[in-house]
């Protein structure tokens, strides 16, 4: 090889190209959705349809809002060509799979094909004298229909929303419950509000931590016995009708659903109080504040 001659390097083929050449078809990962409540909306049958979306970032934010509320099926009718751009991916955060698996159509009617119910969201009042109901009133029917087939939540362009013609293509028109003084929502905000209502309809509240065990009747009675003895010792109970006074205190604690650890804590306070009464000279001096 002559001195000073650098051999030409051929670019390495990417993984996608190698897969195509070898005939390897990779299965797309799917976003994971939680289970649907028995009497609620069946989340797997819900399509979120964005019509004429103009900004890639809003598509990404909408996908994130969907996945927050257990919805994974995104339909894009005539979207911006950049709906899968780096900006969209950045805004989607962990919901990129929703966008990668999105169904893209040229028109809104194509995105609604096969649905048994479709809800167009609009802030307009009396557009073409259409009936526009609060979304809360439509949810029961949406839940029922979702058990028989696909239902769609339809949102319009960020610039002008859904047109009258697009609203008429849907079976229902709905408005979200926001302040009448400022009802304008960003596209992703509207998706989040509607999806939140769909996700929470007839669903038990999510518990991040398991509930702590409640104190038993016997544990509460032992605490009340110790409390009664201490109150008698310090002569807190009135001489007349002490039982009646303590019964009022008893009913107070019985109304509160005390946890077992709370009863142990209260009994610890009483035990410490009793020890200080028995050992007045040995009580620890209070630390002076510096």
N, C-alpha and C positions, 0 to 999 in steps of 0.2 A: 504494500500500500504506500503510495507516495507520501513523503513528509508534508505535513500541513493540510492534508486532506481529511475532512471529517465526514464519515459515512452518513448518508441521509437516514434519519430515523422515521420509521412509519408509526403513525399514531396507534396506540393500543385501542382495540375495539372495546366499547363499554359493555357492561353487563347486559343491558337491554339488547344490544346488537348480537352478542354471543348467544343469548337465549333464542332470538329469532332464527339465527343460522342453524342452531341445533334443534329447532322445533320444540323448544321447551315453553310450555304455556303455564305461567305463574298465576295461581289463583289469588285474586285480590282479597286482602284482608277486609273484614267487615267490622264496622263500629258496633260495639256491644250495647244493647238496650236492656233495661231491667224488665222484670216480669210485670205484666199488666194486672191491675186489680180486677177481681172477678166481675164486679158490677160497673167498673169504670170503662174508659176508652181503651180499646185494644191498640197499644202503641205500635205494634208491628204492622197494622193496617192503615196507618196515618201517613199521608204524603204531605210534605211541605212544598208548595209550589211558589216559586219566585218568578213573576212575569216581568220581562224587560228590565232586569236588573242592570244598572248602569255602572256600578263601581265594584271592582274586584274585592276591595276591603270589606264591603258590606256583605258580600257572599260568604266570605270567611267568617265574619262575626255572626252571621245568621246560622251557619253550620255549627258553630260553637254553642250558640243559644239552644239549638235543637238538641244537641247531645247532652247538654245540661239537664234537659227535661225528658230524656229517654227516647227522642225521636231520631231516626237514622235515615229515613228515606227522603232524599232531596230531589226535587224535579225543577229544572231550569228551562223556562220557556223563553226563547230568544234572548239568551243572556249576553252580557258583554263578552267579547272574545277572550278577555284576560281573566276569566273567572277562575282559572287554575294558575294564576301568576304567583310569583313570590310574595306579593303583597297579600293576596288572598290566603296563602298558606300561613303567613305570619299572623294574620288576624284569627285564623281558625285554631291556632295553638294545637291542642290535642285532638281536634275534630277533622283533621285532614282527610281521613278515610271517608267521611260523609261526602266530601266534595269529589274525591276520586271515584266514588261509586254512584255519583249523581246521574240521573237520566236527563239528557238534554233533548229538547224538542224545538221545532221552529215556531209553533204556535201554542197558545193556551189550551184550545180544545184537545190538541194531541196529548198534553200533559194530564188532562182530565179523563182520558179514555179509560174505561173500565171501572170508574169510581161509582159508588152508589149514593154519594152525597158530597157536595163541595160547598165550602163556606168562603165567601169573598169578604175580606176585611176592608172597611172604608171608614173614613172620618166624615165623609160627606153626609149631609142631611137632605133626605128627600130627593136623591138623585133619580131622575126619570120616574119620580113617584114610586120608587121601589120600596118594599118593606125592609127596613133595616132594624134588626132586633139586637138587644144586648147579647153578647156571646154566652153569658151565663144561662140565658133562657134556651139557647140552642144546644148546649152541652148534653142534656139528657137524650135528645134524639141522635146526636153525634155518637154517643156511647153505644146506643142500641144498634145503629146502622153499622158501626165498626165491627160488630160481631158477625156481620153477613158479608162484608167486603171492604174494599178500600174507600177511605174518606180522605178529602183533601182540604188543607188550609191554604188559602190562596192570598198572596200579597203582591201588590203592584210595584211599579217603579218608584225609586227614591225621589224622583223629580216631581211626578204628578200623581202617583198612586195608580189605582186601577181605573180604567176608563169605563164609561157607562156600558159600552159594548161588552167589555170583559166581565163586568159584574153580572150582566144578563146571561152569560155563559154558565154561571154557577147556580146551584139550586137554592142557596141561601146567601143573604148579605148580613153582616154582623159588624157591630162596633165594640171596641174594647172599653172597659171601665176606667177612664182616665179623666183628669180635671177638664171640665168644659171650658175653663179659662185658657187652657193651653193644651189642646188635644193632639198636637203634632208629635209623632213619634218617628224616630229613626227606624229604618227597615229592620235592623237586627233587634231593636227594642220591641217593636211590634211582634216579631216572631217569638221573642222571649216571653212576653206577657201572655200571648195566646197559648204557647206551648206549656207554660206553667199551669194554666188553668186545665189544660188537657191532662197533664201529668198528675195533678192533684185531685182530679175529680173522683170522689168516692175512694180515695186512697188513704190508708192509715198514715199518720204523721211518721216521718222517718226518725228513728232513734239512733243517734250516733253511738251511744253507750247503753248497755243493757240496764234496765231498771234495778235499783238496789232493793234487796228484800226488806219488807216492812216488819216492824216489831210485832211479835205475837201478843195476844191478849194477856198471857201470863207475864211477859216481860214488862208490859205497861203497868200491870197491877203491882208488880214488885217495885217499880219506880215510884208509883203513887204511895205505896206503903212507906217507903223510905222518906218520901217528901212529907208525908203526914207526921211521921215521928220527929223529923227535924223541926217542922213548924210548931209542934207541941213543945219541943224542948226549948225553943227560943221564945215561947209564949206569943207566937204570932196570931194564933187562932183566937177568935173572940170567946169570951167566957160563956156568952149566951148563944145557943145554936151553932156550936163549932162544926157539927156535922153538915148543917145546911150550907155554911160558908165553904167547907171543903168540897162538898158535892158540886158547887159551881166551878171550883177549880178543876175538879175531876172531869167535868163535862168539857171544859176548855181543852184539855189534853186529849180527850177521846175524840174530839172533832178533828184533830190534826192527824193526818196519816203519817205517824212517826216511823222513820226507818230504824232498823235495829241498831245501827251505829250511832244514831242520834240519841236513842235511849241510853246506850252505854256512856255516851258523852255526858248526858244530864246526870246520870248516877255517879259518874266520876266527880262532877262538880259538888254534888251533895256529900260524897265521901270526904272530899277535901275540906269542905265546910265543917263536917263533924270532927275531923282530925284537929283542925285549928281550935275548935271549942274544947276538945279534950287536952290539948297541949298549948295553952295560951302563951306560955313563955318560950316555946320552941318554934313559934311561927317565924318563917323567914322574913327578915326585914325587907321592906320595899326598896328597890334600888332607886337612888336619887338620880334625877335627870341631870346630866352634865350640861 
